[in-house]
């Protein structure tokens, strides 16, 4: 695990990266001036000086996100007479990150201002807030829209990129760490016999966006989601554990925002997510495809690989990490697997890898069981999206050319 100081440096680097790479920044960079305030926070100021944005350093969420954001907003009360205040308002970034916003409208000495705080949790107990100051006047609406968009994109991208790095770190720190969706924490393991029964699963669907070229990083950005639809009328965002090991009750308590309810609606499903009831749809066809379990006695005769890349910074200061893991399955029930990571930073270039290790595998519906010569047995979720694409613990793996 990374030391706390290294995490802080990493978060600060990610904040700087997000401020330089988000599309909102790209749209506003030519008119909003970038700077640093007396507290060392990154700032942006509108060309008419009537609006500015300040991004905090990582802060503790010991009292919870809502309370932290409200406390940050309350600091503005001493600046003048509070004309209007709002309770915490919940929303979601386009990366799927929950955010909280609180607003104060204040009659200050030199005019009326909107003071807004938008915050998000980056990982358990650690968050980031974005503070907006906007003069009430003719340009209020445009400044508010731009400021909100900038805050949402920074918070969403920092959280998403931090999750990707956390996933890569976990995978490289343990020889047999299972591949997993980078946005998901490892699920709680159920007691023997306490997980999902095979008959409890209605269907599994996988959605993946079309690749989009990111001109700042030089990489293709792809987003994906997996829907685990259960017959009891609930749905889970992810498929990151073998069903028999998935502790549903613990997951619902720890991650309620990843659970929802569904109802049939034509050929698809109408979904309502989390306590806030965010609406969604699962429509088979196009970019959304069924992920099918293995047939009884099925074996594979293919190699599969998963690759990911992370880029931080721009120009000569850019650092890049590329990771790859692979499986080779044979029809006699044996397998081999391995992984490698390459990195390129302003000060160093390197490569690490773990040679192939193997054993025997068995497919049973939505379960892939891996048995190693030393007696270890691992179970992972499994399903096939199409002939050259499978999901293993929620991570997409494509056909590998051996």
DOFIVEX-273006 format. One record per residue (C-alpha): residue number from 1; residue in three letters; chain; x, y, z. Coordinates in steps of 0.05 Angstrom, whole numbers, m for minus. Layout:
BEGIN
 mido marlum doke     c1     c2     c3
  NUM    ALA    A      X      Y      Z
...
***
This chain:
BEGIN
 mido marlum doke     c1     c2     c3
    1    UNK    A      0      0      0
    2    UNK    A     22     72    m12
    3    UNK    A     43    114     47
    4    UNK    A     m4    171     67
    5    UNK    A     46    223     42
    6    UNK    A     53    189    m25
    7    UNK    A    m23    186    m31
    8    UNK    A    m26    260    m18
    9    UNK    A     26    275    m72
   10    UNK    A    m10    228   m120
   11    UNK    A    m77    263   m107
   12    UNK    A    m46    331   m118
   13    UNK    A    m16    307   m184
   14    UNK    A    m83    278   m205
   15    UNK    A   m117    344   m189
   16    UNK    A    m68    381   m233
   17    UNK    A    m78    329   m287
   18    UNK    A   m153    335   m285
   19    UNK    A   m150    411   m288
   20    UNK    A   m108    406   m350
   21    UNK    A   m145    350   m386
   22    UNK    A   m220    356   m375
   23    UNK    A   m262    380   m434
   24    UNK    A   m292    435   m392
   25    UNK    A   m222    461   m379
   26    UNK    A   m208    456   m453
   27    UNK    A   m269    499   m467
   28    UNK    A   m255    549   m412
   29    UNK    A   m179    550   m412
   30    UNK    A   m177    606   m464
   31    UNK    A   m220    652   m422
   32    UNK    A   m214    629   m349
   33    UNK    A   m145    647   m321
   34    UNK    A   m108    593   m283
   35    UNK    A    m71    609   m219
   36    UNK    A    m54    590   m147
   37    UNK    A    m82    625    m85
   38    UNK    A    m48    640    m18
   39    UNK    A    m67    571      9
   40    UNK    A    m33    537    m50
   41    UNK    A    m99    516    m81
   42    UNK    A   m108    515   m157
   43    UNK    A   m155    570   m181
   44    UNK    A   m190    593   m245
   45    UNK    A   m218    663   m255
   46    UNK    A   m267    686   m308
   47    UNK    A   m244    740   m358
   48    UNK    A   m291    792   m327
   49    UNK    A   m266    775   m256
   50    UNK    A   m338    763   m235
   51    UNK    A   m329    688   m222
   52    UNK    A   m274    644   m196
   53    UNK    A   m263    572   m176
   54    UNK    A   m215    544   m124
   55    UNK    A   m199    470   m117
   56    UNK    A   m182    447    m46
   57    UNK    A   m126    401    m27
   58    UNK    A   m148    331     m5
   59    UNK    A   m190    337     59
   60    UNK    A   m214    289    113
   61    UNK    A   m287    266    110
   62    UNK    A   m288    242    182
   63    UNK    A   m356    273    192
   64    UNK    A   m384    250    125
   65    UNK    A   m387    283     56
   66    UNK    A   m452    321     66
   67    UNK    A   m429    350    133
   68    UNK    A   m360    368    105
   69    UNK    A   m389    404     45
   70    UNK    A   m440    440     89
   71    UNK    A   m386    462    137
   72    UNK    A   m344    488     79
   73    UNK    A   m404    529     55
   74    UNK    A   m419    555    126
   75    UNK    A   m350    588    127
   76    UNK    A   m378    640     79
   77    UNK    A   m434    662    127
   78    UNK    A   m388    713    160
   79    UNK    A   m377    749     94
   80    UNK    A   m444    784     96
   81    UNK    A   m519    774    103
   82    UNK    A   m542    706     79
   83    UNK    A   m600    717     32
   84    UNK    A   m610    644     13
   85    UNK    A   m580    577     32
   86    UNK    A   m593    507      6
   87    UNK    A   m590    438     37
   88    UNK    A   m540    388      7
   89    UNK    A   m560    372    m64
   90    UNK    A   m539    305    m93
   91    UNK    A   m519    293   m166
   92    UNK    A   m475    247   m207
   93    UNK    A   m417    263   m254
   94    UNK    A   m416    231   m323
   95    UNK    A   m363    183   m295
   96    UNK    A   m416    159   m246
   97    UNK    A   m385    193   m185
   98    UNK    A   m435    218   m133
   99    UNK    A   m424    291   m115
  100    UNK    A   m456    338    m64
  101    UNK    A   m467    414    m74
  102    UNK    A   m488    467    m24
  103    UNK    A   m502    540    m43
  104    UNK    A   m503    606     m4
  105    UNK    A   m528    671    m34
  106    UNK    A   m496    727      6
  107    UNK    A   m503    803      7
  108    UNK    A   m430    823     13
  109    UNK    A   m401    892     21
  110    UNK    A   m388    901    m53
  111    UNK    A   m449    865    m80
  112    UNK    A   m487    800    m80
  113    UNK    A   m449    735    m90
  114    UNK    A   m466    662   m100
  115    UNK    A   m418    619    m58
  116    UNK    A   m422    546    m78
  117    UNK    A   m385    485    m53
  118    UNK    A   m384    420    m93
  119    UNK    A   m351    358    m62
  120    UNK    A   m338    285    m76
  121    UNK    A   m308    227    m38
  122    UNK    A   m245    201    m72
  123    UNK    A   m236    140    m29
  124    UNK    A   m262    122     40
  125    UNK    A   m252    181     88
  126    UNK    A   m216    226     38
  127    UNK    A   m249    278     m7
  128    UNK    A   m241    339    m50
  129    UNK    A   m283    403    m54
  130    UNK    A   m290    454   m108
  131    UNK    A   m310    525    m86
  132    UNK    A   m345    574   m134
  133    UNK    A   m353    649   m123
  134    UNK    A   m400    682   m173
  135    UNK    A   m424    755   m175
  136    UNK    A   m499    759   m184
  137    UNK    A   m513    797   m249
  138    UNK    A   m523    791   m324
  139    UNK    A   m471    736   m332
  140    UNK    A   m491    694   m271
  141    UNK    A   m524    637   m309
  142    UNK    A   m466    627   m358
  143    UNK    A   m414    631   m303
  144    UNK    A   m453    582   m260
  145    UNK    A   m460    532   m316
  146    UNK    A   m386    536   m334
  147    UNK    A   m364    532   m261
  148    UNK    A   m409    473   m246
  149    UNK    A   m385    436   m308
  150    UNK    A   m312    448   m289
  151    UNK    A   m322    424   m218
  152    UNK    A   m361    362   m239
  153    UNK    A   m309    342   m291
  154    UNK    A   m249    352   m245
  155    UNK    A   m280    313   m188
  156    UNK    A   m305    257   m234
  157    UNK    A   m239    249   m270
  158    UNK    A   m195    251   m208
  159    UNK    A   m239    197   m175
  160    UNK    A   m241    153   m238
  161    UNK    A   m165    158   m250
  162    UNK    A   m149    146   m176
  163    UNK    A   m193     83   m179
  164    UNK    A   m154     59   m240
  165    UNK    A    m88     70   m205
  166    UNK    A   m113     35   m142
  167    UNK    A   m134    m24   m185
  168    UNK    A    m66    m28   m219
  169    UNK    A    m30    m22   m152
  170    UNK    A    m71    m78   m122
  171    UNK    A    m58   m123   m182
  172    UNK    A     17   m111   m181
  173    UNK    A     24   m120   m105
  174    UNK    A     m2   m192   m104
  175    UNK    A     17   m248   m152
  176    UNK    A    m52   m276   m155
  177    UNK    A    m94   m214   m148
  178    UNK    A   m156   m226   m191
  179    UNK    A   m171   m180   m249
  180    UNK    A   m227   m133   m231
  181    UNK    A   m264    m72   m254
  182    UNK    A   m221    m12   m236
  183    UNK    A   m280     26   m209
  184    UNK    A   m300    m27   m158
  185    UNK    A   m274    m44    m90
  186    UNK    A   m264   m119    m76
  187    UNK    A   m332   m147    m53
  188    UNK    A   m344   m178     15
  189    UNK    A   m336   m254     14
  190    UNK    A   m397   m293     35
  191    UNK    A   m395   m350     85
  192    UNK    A   m395   m419     53
  193    UNK    A   m463   m430     22
  194    UNK    A   m484   m358     36
  195    UNK    A   m473   m328    m33
  196    UNK    A   m519   m324    m94
  197    UNK    A   m550   m388   m118
  198    UNK    A   m545   m400   m194
  199    UNK    A   m620   m396   m200
  200    UNK    A   m622   m326   m169
  201    UNK    A   m592   m293   m231
  202    UNK    A   m641   m267   m283
  203    UNK    A   m587   m244   m332
  204    UNK    A   m520   m208   m338
  205    UNK    A   m510   m151   m389
  206    UNK    A   m447   m114   m409
  207    UNK    A   m446    m44   m439
  208    UNK    A   m384    m12   m469
  209    UNK    A   m377     56   m502
  210    UNK    A   m345     67   m569
  211    UNK    A   m271     86   m561
  212    UNK    A   m258    161   m560
  213    UNK    A   m190    190   m575
  214    UNK    A   m162    235   m519
  215    UNK    A   m117    285   m552
  216    UNK    A    m83    305   m487
  217    UNK    A    m63    235   m465
  218    UNK    A    m57    204   m534
  219    UNK    A    m99    145   m509
  220    UNK    A   m167    116   m528
  221    UNK    A   m218    126   m472
  222    UNK    A   m269     71   m464
  223    UNK    A   m325     67   m411
  224    UNK    A   m362      4   m391
  225    UNK    A   m415    m22   m343
  226    UNK    A   m438    m91   m322
  227    UNK    A   m509   m104   m298
  228    UNK    A   m522   m164   m253
  229    UNK    A   m597   m171   m255
  230    UNK    A   m628   m215   m201
  231    UNK    A   m696   m250   m203
  232    UNK    A   m717   m216   m137
  233    UNK    A   m725   m150   m175
  234    UNK    A   m657   m120   m156
  235    UNK    A   m597   m103   m198
  236    UNK    A   m523    m94   m181
  237    UNK    A   m473    m51   m219
  238    UNK    A   m415    m99   m228
  239    UNK    A   m398   m173   m231
  240    UNK    A   m335   m174   m190
  241    UNK    A   m340   m240   m152
  242    UNK    A   m361   m311   m163
  243    UNK    A   m436   m313   m147
  244    UNK    A   m427   m365    m92
  245    UNK    A   m376   m320    m57
  246    UNK    A   m415   m255    m65
  247    UNK    A   m443   m230      2
  248    UNK    A   m504   m193    m23
  249    UNK    A   m526   m167     45
  250    UNK    A   m457   m138     61
  251    UNK    A   m452   m107     m8
  252    UNK    A   m520    m73     m1
  253    UNK    A   m499    m43     66
  254    UNK    A   m430    m20     43
  255    UNK    A   m448      4    m28
  256    UNK    A   m522     22    m33
  257    UNK    A   m509     67    m93
  258    UNK    A   m489      6   m134
  259    UNK    A   m555    m28   m121
  260    UNK    A   m622    m13   m153
  261    UNK    A   m688    m43   m173
  262    UNK    A   m712    m63   m242
  263    UNK    A   m777    m76   m280
  264    UNK    A   m789   m103   m349
  265    UNK    A   m800    m49   m401
  266    UNK    A   m809    m76   m472
  267    UNK    A   m747   m116   m492
  268    UNK    A   m705    m84   m437
  269    UNK    A   m705    m63   m365
  270    UNK    A   m722      3   m331
  271    UNK    A   m673     12   m272
  272    UNK    A   m675     57   m211
  273    UNK    A   m607     64   m176
  274    UNK    A   m590     76   m104
  275    UNK    A   m625    115    m49
  276    UNK    A   m633    175    m95
  277    UNK    A   m671    134   m148
  278    UNK    A   m627    153   m208
  279    UNK    A   m660    128   m272
  280    UNK    A   m625     83   m322
  281    UNK    A   m642     32   m376
  282    UNK    A   m614    m34   m399
  283    UNK    A   m632    m43   m472
  284    UNK    A   m603   m106   m504
  285    UNK    A   m575    m94   m573
  286    UNK    A   m524    m45   m600
  287    UNK    A   m472    m30   m547
  288    UNK    A   m508    m71   m493
  289    UNK    A   m497   m146   m499
  290    UNK    A   m518   m206   m458
  291    UNK    A   m461   m240   m420
  292    UNK    A   m476   m315   m421
  293    UNK    A   m455   m368   m370
  294    UNK    A   m413   m429   m389
  295    UNK    A   m448   m491   m414
  296    UNK    A   m444   m555   m372
  297    UNK    A   m376   m588   m384
  298    UNK    A   m352   m530   m428
  299    UNK    A   m277   m521   m438
  300    UNK    A   m239   m466   m475
  301    UNK    A   m184   m468   m527
  302    UNK    A   m165   m395   m528
  303    UNK    A   m119   m343   m499
  304    UNK    A   m148   m278   m470
  305    UNK    A   m114   m214   m448
  306    UNK    A   m133   m150   m411
  307    UNK    A    m95    m86   m423
  308    UNK    A   m100    m17   m390
  309    UNK    A    m61     48   m394
  310    UNK    A    m57    108   m348
  311    UNK    A    m29    176   m367
  312    UNK    A    m17    234   m319
  313    UNK    A      6    303   m340
  314    UNK    A     20    333   m408
  315    UNK    A     81    348   m451
  316    UNK    A    149    332   m421
  317    UNK    A    119    322   m352
  318    UNK    A     73    265   m373
  319    UNK    A     80    197   m339
  320    UNK    A     49    134   m369
  321    UNK    A     37     64   m343
  322    UNK    A     13      6   m385
  323    UNK    A     m9    m60   m354
  324    UNK    A    m27   m127   m385
  325    UNK    A    m50   m193   m357
  326    UNK    A    m67   m257   m396
  327    UNK    A    m98   m326   m390
  328    UNK    A    m87   m385   m437
  329    UNK    A   m140   m439   m430
  330    UNK    A   m133   m508   m462
  331    UNK    A   m187   m559   m477
  332    UNK    A   m154   m610   m430
  333    UNK    A   m174   m567   m371
  334    UNK    A   m106   m534   m358
  335    UNK    A    m88   m460   m359
  336    UNK    A    m29   m412   m356
  337    UNK    A    m30   m339   m335
  338    UNK    A     18   m281   m328
  339    UNK    A     23   m205   m324
  340    UNK    A     69   m147   m341
  341    UNK    A     73    m73   m328
  342    UNK    A    114    m20   m365
  343    UNK    A    123     52   m342
  344    UNK    A    152    115   m372
  345    UNK    A    163    177   m328
  346    UNK    A    204    240   m337
  347    UNK    A    259    208   m294
  348    UNK    A    255    134   m308
  349    UNK    A    233     79   m356
  350    UNK    A    222      8   m334
  351    UNK    A    185    m58   m340
  352    UNK    A    163   m111   m291
  353    UNK    A    131   m178   m304
  354    UNK    A    110   m244   m273
  355    UNK    A    123   m306   m313
  356    UNK    A     69   m356   m330
  357    UNK    A     40   m399   m274
  358    UNK    A    m13   m450   m285
  359    UNK    A    m58   m504   m260
  360    UNK    A   m127   m533   m276
  361    UNK    A   m192   m495   m289
  362    UNK    A   m265   m512   m288
  363    UNK    A   m325   m474   m314
  364    UNK    A   m392   m480   m280
  365    UNK    A   m444   m430   m303
  366    UNK    A   m422   m361   m280
  367    UNK    A   m362   m389   m242
  368    UNK    A   m289   m399   m265
  369    UNK    A   m251   m442   m215
  370    UNK    A   m175   m441   m217
  371    UNK    A   m136   m496   m180
  372    UNK    A    m61   m488   m171
  373    UNK    A     m9   m544   m158
  374    UNK    A      3   m519    m87
  375    UNK    A    m69   m532    m68
  376    UNK    A    m96   m461    m75
  377    UNK    A   m165   m454   m107
  378    UNK    A   m194   m389   m132
  379    UNK    A   m265   m375   m156
  380    UNK    A   m280   m317   m202
  381    UNK    A   m342   m294   m238
  382    UNK    A   m344   m313   m311
  383    UNK    A   m388   m301   m371
  384    UNK    A   m379   m295   m447
  385    UNK    A   m401   m232   m483
  386    UNK    A   m383   m259   m552
  387    UNK    A   m335   m309   m583
  388    UNK    A   m273   m267   m572
  389    UNK    A   m292   m230   m508
  390    UNK    A   m303   m255   m437
  391    UNK    A   m312   m222   m369
  392    UNK    A   m271   m249   m311
  393    UNK    A   m289   m216   m244
  394    UNK    A   m320   m159   m283
  395    UNK    A   m258   m144   m325
  396    UNK    A   m262   m150   m400
  397    UNK    A   m212   m197   m433
  398    UNK    A   m203   m202   m509
  399    UNK    A   m176   m258   m552
  400    UNK    A   m100   m261   m547
  401    UNK    A    m57   m276   m608
  402    UNK    A     m8   m329   m584
***
